[in-house]
Amino acid sequence: MPHDLAIIGGGIVGLSFAMQAAQAFPSTRIIVLEKEPGLARHQTGHNSGVIHSGVYYKAGSLKARMCVAGAREMVAFCARHSIPYEVCGKLIVATTAAESARLDDLRARGEANGLTGLQLLDRDAMRQVEPHVGGLRALHVPATGITDYSLVTAKYAALATERGVEIKTSSAVTAFTTNSSEVLIHTRAGNFPARYVVNCAGLYSDRIAQLAGHDPALILVPFRGEYYDLIPARANLVRNLIYPVPDPAYPFLGVHFTRRIHGNVDAGPNAVLAFRREGYHRTDFDLHETMEVMRYFGFRVMARQHWKNGLSEMQRSWSKRKFVSSCQRLLPEVQMQDMTPGGSGVRAQALAPDGTLVDDFRFLPRGRFLHVLNVPSPAATASLPIGREIVQMVRQSALITE
Ligand SMILES: Cc1cc2nc3c(=O)[nH]c(=O)nc-3n(C[C@H](O)[C@H](O)[C@H](O)COP(=O)(O)OP(=O)(O)OC[C@H]3O[C@@H](n4cnc5c(N)ncnc54)[C@H](O)[C@@H]3O)c2cc1C
């Protein structure tokens, strides 16, 4: 029996959509094809676990809208399904006069996005929230929380399965053959016909679009984010979440301290160009994937503009001393011996042909395909609204009906 709807990618976005599609299209046969032997093995399973509030994003953007709604829905979903979570709030800390001025803009942006309870705190007040923090003043964001997105994804998958979705792991998609009535999806576990395909392949979603014969008009450049763990004896330096003021020129949020839902505290992630899409270690290298990025005109434009920053991120990656010293801006008491190397994750950073970093979420509907091309942070937080948005787009295609 052919499937009506095939979803490529068993991360949080693919599974959120699978779960919601099974409800929206109850008589539809749905399959999820995941290349790894289990779910959530890439971005979803290697992130900071933060339920972002939506304070950072440009008013009116998909990110702003879906993050604010997503945070509320994520908290409700975790509560309903007994997934551990906490709405612990966070401090965004200015350490220079320039950053301090940007905090006012950040508060205005957060309020424009519909957040309430944002408070600018002077040095004394911020040290009542986080007694060991350095810096000049801070923005307190009460709606930020923490959870475990692998557990959230497992729950999405369980609910999808209960509603009849088939999940096939170890099934990497390698090619498509498309005719007027269906798409034949070639995978390492056999071929699957489907009437409509939703590409949620994360770090490889541009490649999947190309395999389908569509121009994604961007390339996904992998940026590794490395973490250090605070040793348990020093975890008391951080109560909740401590972030720097983001640099408007870069989409990444800067090295921050995060108390994880399972109790440990880590610092990170940095943002280092990875020489492999799934390159979790400094020495990981794939010649083809590296050359693909280097040959891309937009990458060379970006490299010319941001090479200094890129170099300094690389130095911080190889030098623990540099990493710790950037952490000391937020937490002056932290010392080299307090931190041990932790995990890492790789972000899919979309880059346009002209070298601009693609900021907002991006979807590309083409014939029997919908490509989810750019869903970086805060897409784990926003995964429920993103899944709902994809349901709408599939409905609009008129190829899948209730
Ligand atoms: C270091 C880091 C920190 C982050 N912190 C946060 C945070 O605190 N809060 C937040 O909201 N967001 C955060 N994010 C962002 C968030 O994790 C991602 O936006 C989200 O996980 C994207 O989910 P996804 O399903 O699109 O991608 P993924 O989780 O990467 O899933 C894509 C899936 O597609 C599969 N796949 C790829 N190619 C194929 C193929 N050919 N055939 C079949 N399957 C394939 C992969 O194996 C993978 O399982 C962070 C990301 C990183 C990397």
The ligand as an SDF file (V2000), in Angstrom:
LIG
                    3D

 53 58  0  0  0  0  0  0  0  0999 V2000
   23.9610   23.6920   19.6030 C   0  0  0  0  0  0  0  0  0  0  0  0
   22.5050   23.9640   19.4360 C   0  0  0  0  0  0  0  0  0  0  0  0
   21.7790   24.5760   20.4710 C   0  0  0  0  0  0  0  0  0  0  0  0
   20.4150   24.8500   20.2840 C   0  0  0  0  0  0  0  0  0  0  0  0
   19.6900   25.3240   21.3550 N   0  0  0  0  0  0  0  0  0  0  0  0
   18.3370   25.4660   21.2110 C   0  0  0  0  0  0  0  0  0  0  0  0
   17.5430   25.8220   22.3390 C   0  0  0  0  0  0  0  0  0  0  0  0
   18.0280   25.9300   23.4500 O   0  0  0  0  0  0  0  0  0  0  0  0
   16.2110   26.0240   22.1420 N   0  0  0  0  0  0  0  0  0  0  0  0
   15.6090   25.8850   20.9060 C   0  0  0  0  0  0  0  0  0  0  0  0
   14.4060   26.1050   20.7820 O   0  0  0  0  0  0  0  0  0  0  0  0
   16.3570   25.5100   19.8320 N   0  0  0  0  0  0  0  0  0  0  0  0
   17.6830   25.2710   19.9660 C   0  0  0  0  0  0  0  0  0  0  0  0
   18.4330   24.8460   18.9070 N   0  0  0  0  0  0  0  0  0  0  0  0
   17.7670   24.6670   17.6110 C   0  0  0  0  0  0  0  0  0  0  0  0
   16.9890   23.3570   17.5320 C   0  0  0  0  0  0  0  0  0  0  0  0
   17.6710   22.3010   18.1450 O   0  0  0  0  0  0  0  0  0  0  0  0
   16.7270   23.0310   16.0560 C   0  0  0  0  0  0  0  0  0  0  0  0
   16.1950   24.1840   15.4410 O   0  0  0  0  0  0  0  0  0  0  0  0
   15.7650   21.8740   15.8780 C   0  0  0  0  0  0  0  0  0  0  0  0
   16.2180   20.7550   16.6020 O   0  0  0  0  0  0  0  0  0  0  0  0
   15.6210   21.5350   14.4110 C   0  0  0  0  0  0  0  0  0  0  0  0
   14.8900   20.3350   14.3290 O   0  0  0  0  0  0  0  0  0  0  0  0
   14.8260   19.5230   12.9840 P   0  0  0  0  0  0  0  0  0  0  0  0
   13.8620   18.4220   13.1850 O   0  0  0  0  0  0  0  0  0  0  0  0
   14.5670   20.4870   11.8590 O   0  0  0  0  0  0  0  0  0  0  0  0
   16.3140   19.0230   12.7150 O   0  0  0  0  0  0  0  0  0  0  0  0
   17.0970   17.7460   13.2620 P   0  0  0  0  0  0  0  0  0  0  0  0
   16.8910   17.5260   14.6950 O   0  0  0  0  0  0  0  0  0  0  0  0
   18.5030   17.9210   12.8110 O   0  0  0  0  0  0  0  0  0  0  0  0
   16.4030   16.5320   12.5000 O   0  0  0  0  0  0  0  0  0  0  0  0
   16.5930   16.3000   11.1190 C   0  0  0  0  0  0  0  0  0  0  0  0
   16.5670   14.7980   10.9240 C   0  0  0  0  0  0  0  0  0  0  0  0
   16.6450   14.4970    9.5330 O   0  0  0  0  0  0  0  0  0  0  0  0
   17.4020   13.3060    9.3790 C   0  0  0  0  0  0  0  0  0  0  0  0
   17.8770   13.2110    8.0230 N   0  0  0  0  0  0  0  0  0  0  0  0
   18.8290   13.9880    7.4250 C   0  0  0  0  0  0  0  0  0  0  0  0
   19.0470   13.5560    6.1710 N   0  0  0  0  0  0  0  0  0  0  0  0
   18.2000   12.4890    5.9560 C   0  0  0  0  0  0  0  0  0  0  0  0
   17.9920   11.6200    4.8670 C   0  0  0  0  0  0  0  0  0  0  0  0
   18.6820   11.7280    3.7160 N   0  0  0  0  0  0  0  0  0  0  0  0
   17.0570   10.6350    4.9900 N   0  0  0  0  0  0  0  0  0  0  0  0
   16.3440   10.4880    6.1530 C   0  0  0  0  0  0  0  0  0  0  0  0
   16.5490   11.2980    7.2330 N   0  0  0  0  0  0  0  0  0  0  0  0
   17.4620   12.2840    7.1280 C   0  0  0  0  0  0  0  0  0  0  0  0
   18.5080   13.4690   10.4080 C   0  0  0  0  0  0  0  0  0  0  0  0
   19.1260   12.2320   10.7310 O   0  0  0  0  0  0  0  0  0  0  0  0
   17.7610   14.0920   11.5640 C   0  0  0  0  0  0  0  0  0  0  0  0
   17.2810   13.1410   12.4960 O   0  0  0  0  0  0  0  0  0  0  0  0
   19.7860   24.5560   19.0530 C   0  0  0  0  0  0  0  0  0  0  0  0
   20.5110   23.9320   18.0270 C   0  0  0  0  0  0  0  0  0  0  0  0
   21.8420   23.6180   18.2270 C   0  0  0  0  0  0  0  0  0  0  0  0
   22.5780   22.8780   17.1420 C   0  0  0  0  0  0  0  0  0  0  0  0
  1  2  1  0
  2  3  1  0
  2 52  2  0
  3  4  2  0
  4  5  1  0
  4 50  1  0
  5  6  2  0
  6  7  1  0
  6 13  1  0
  7  8  2  0
  7  9  1  0
  9 10  1  0
 10 11  2  0
 10 12  1  0
 12 13  2  0
 13 14  1  0
 14 15  1  0
 14 50  1  0
 15 16  1  0
 16 17  1  0
 16 18  1  0
 18 19  1  0
 18 20  1  0
 20 21  1  0
 20 22  1  0
 22 23  1  0
 23 24  1  0
 24 25  2  0
 24 26  1  0
 24 27  1  0
 27 28  1  0
 28 29  2  0
 28 30  1  0
 28 31  1  0
 31 32  1  0
 32 33  1  0
 33 34  1  0
 33 48  1  0
 34 35  1  0
 35 36  1  0
 35 46  1  0
 36 37  1  0
 36 45  1  0
 37 38  2  0
 38 39  1  0
 39 40  1  0
 39 45  2  0
 40 41  1  0
 40 42  2  0
 42 43  1  0
 43 44  2  0
 44 45  1  0
 46 47  1  0
 46 48  1  0
 48 49  1  0
 50 51  2  0
 51 52  1  0
 52 53  1  0
M  END
$$$$
